[in-house]
Amino acid sequence: MNNVVTLTGYIVVPEDELEQVMGALKIHKELTLQESGCISFSVQQRESEPCIFDVAEEFESKQAFELHQQRVAESDWGRVTKNVKRHYQVSGA
């Protein structure tokens, strides 16, 4: 039986890259939600702190999560967010 993998936390986007990151986010969300094994995926910009985005991901297995991480690293989102600071907690991996 596979264990569900969850990732929660937030990212901090450099202010001068905010527009570019927001532009890439829509496609990143769509591609992630289409991945086999993706249960849920949410990235929400904080109203009070526009450079911070809360992230919550859930994948049905460690393998699905790892495939997602691999795809992201090679994607446009991975390139656009290379300067983003990530603060995540992963459980079940």
C-alpha positions in Angstrom: 0.0 0.0 0.0 1.3 3.4 -0.9 1.5 6.2 1.6 0.0 9.6 0.7 2.7 12.3 0.5 1.8 15.8 1.6 3.8 19.0 1.2 2.8 22.2 3.0 4.5 25.5 3.5 5.1 28.6 1.5 7.3 30.3 -1.1 8.8 33.8 -1.0 9.0 35.4 -4.4 11.5 38.3 -5.0 9.4 41.4 -5.6 11.0 42.2 -9.0 10.1 38.6 -10.2 6.5 38.6 -8.9 4.8 39.3 -12.2 6.8 36.6 -14.1 6.1 34.0 -11.4 2.4 34.8 -11.3 2.3 34.5 -15.1 3.8 31.0 -14.9 1.7 29.9 -12.0 -1.5 29.2 -13.9 0.2 26.8 -16.3 2.1 25.2 -13.4 -1.2 24.5 -11.5 -2.9 23.1 -14.6 0.0 20.7 -15.4 0.4 19.6 -11.8 -3.3 18.8 -11.5 -3.1 16.7 -14.7 -0.3 14.5 -13.3 -1.1 10.9 -12.4 -1.1 10.6 -8.7 -1.9 14.2 -7.9 -4.7 14.3 -5.3 -4.7 18.1 -4.7 -2.6 21.1 -5.4 -3.0 24.7 -4.2 -0.8 27.8 -4.4 -2.4 30.9 -2.9 -1.0 34.4 -2.8 -1.4 36.1 0.6 -3.4 39.2 0.5 -1.4 40.9 3.3 2.0 39.8 1.9 1.8 39.6 -2.0 5.3 38.1 -2.3 4.3 35.1 -0.2 2.3 32.2 -1.5 1.0 29.3 0.6 1.5 25.9 -0.9 -0.4 22.6 -0.2 0.2 19.5 -2.3 -1.0 15.9 -1.9 0.1 13.0 -4.0 -1.1 9.4 -3.7 2.4 7.9 -3.4 6.1 8.7 -2.9 6.7 7.7 -6.6 4.0 10.2 -7.8 5.5 12.9 -5.6 9.0 12.2 -6.9 7.8 12.3 -10.5 6.2 15.6 -9.9 9.4 17.0 -8.4 11.4 15.8 -11.4 8.9 17.3 -13.9 9.0 20.7 -12.0 12.8 20.8 -12.0 12.8 20.5 -15.8 9.8 22.8 -16.4 9.3 26.5 -17.2 8.1 26.9 -13.6 11.3 25.5 -12.4 13.3 28.1 -14.4 11.0 31.0 -13.6 11.2 30.2 -9.8 14.9 29.6 -9.5 15.3 32.6 -7.1 12.2 31.8 -5.0 12.8 30.8 -1.4 11.0 27.6 -0.5 9.9 26.7 3.0 8.3 23.3 2.9 7.4 20.4 5.2 6.9 17.0 3.5 5.3 14.0 5.2 4.8 10.5 4.0 7.8 10.5 1.6 
